[in-house]
Amino acid sequence: MIASGAQLDPPPAGDENEHPEAVDLAIDGDPSTVWYTRTYGTPQFGGLKDGLGYAVTLAEPAPVSTVTLQVRGSGGASRSVRPTRRRPPRAPSSPRRPSHPRPC
């Protein structure tokens, strides 16, 4: 189950202003409402930024086997689905804590 959604418009070129007021409309269950971006003249976002996107946060960890993305218009931009992490992974050189058995 999806807990929340968020626009992705990262710096340095992004200003986190890709219609934040409409973010919840993408996941409200109503196919007549949508989240939408600003209008750009080219698939490269008018040369203004590298990209933008939409992220969902699940209510709890769960396997995801299918993602359905409904878009309006043909645009010209590419679409991709990528997993994200809430916290960045530890660097490989970071020491690991020893595991200790927990009492039952």
ChimeraX attribute file (.defattr): number of C-alpha atoms within 10 A of each C-alpha:
attribute: neighborCount
match mode: 1-to-1
recipient: residues
	/A:1	10
	/A:2	11
	/A:3	10
	/A:4	15
	/A:5	18
	/A:6	18
	/A:7	22
	/A:8	17
	/A:9	19
	/A:10	15
	/A:11	10
	/A:12	8
	/A:13	12
	/A:14	15
	/A:15	11
	/A:16	14
	/A:17	13
	/A:18	21
	/A:19	12
	/A:20	14
	/A:21	11
	/A:22	15
	/A:23	20
	/A:24	16
	/A:25	16
	/A:26	21
	/A:27	16
	/A:28	14
	/A:29	10
	/A:30	9
	/A:31	10
	/A:32	8
	/A:33	13
	/A:34	18
	/A:35	19
	/A:36	19
	/A:37	17
	/A:38	8
	/A:39	10
	/A:40	14
	/A:41	10
	/A:42	12
	/A:43	12
	/A:44	14
	/A:45	16
	/A:46	11
	/A:47	12
	/A:48	11
	/A:49	15
	/A:50	14
	/A:51	16
	/A:52	14
	/A:53	15
	/A:54	16
	/A:55	15
	/A:56	16
	/A:57	15
	/A:58	13
	/A:59	10
	/A:60	9
	/A:61	8
	/A:62	8
	/A:63	6
	/A:64	8
	/A:65	5
	/A:66	6
	/A:67	7
	/A:68	6
	/A:69	9
	/A:70	9
	/A:71	11
	/A:72	7
	/A:73	6
	/A:74	6
	/A:75	12
	/A:76	12
	/A:77	12
	/A:78	8
	/A:79	9
	/A:80	7
	/A:81	11
	/A:82	6
	/A:83	7
	/A:84	10
	/A:85	7
	/A:86	6
	/A:87	6
	/A:88	7
	/A:89	7
	/A:90	9
	/A:91	7
	/A:92	7
	/A:93	6
	/A:94	7
	/A:95	8
	/A:96	8
	/A:97	6
	/A:98	6
	/A:99	6
	/A:100	6
	/A:101	6
	/A:102	5
	/A:103	4
	/A:104	3
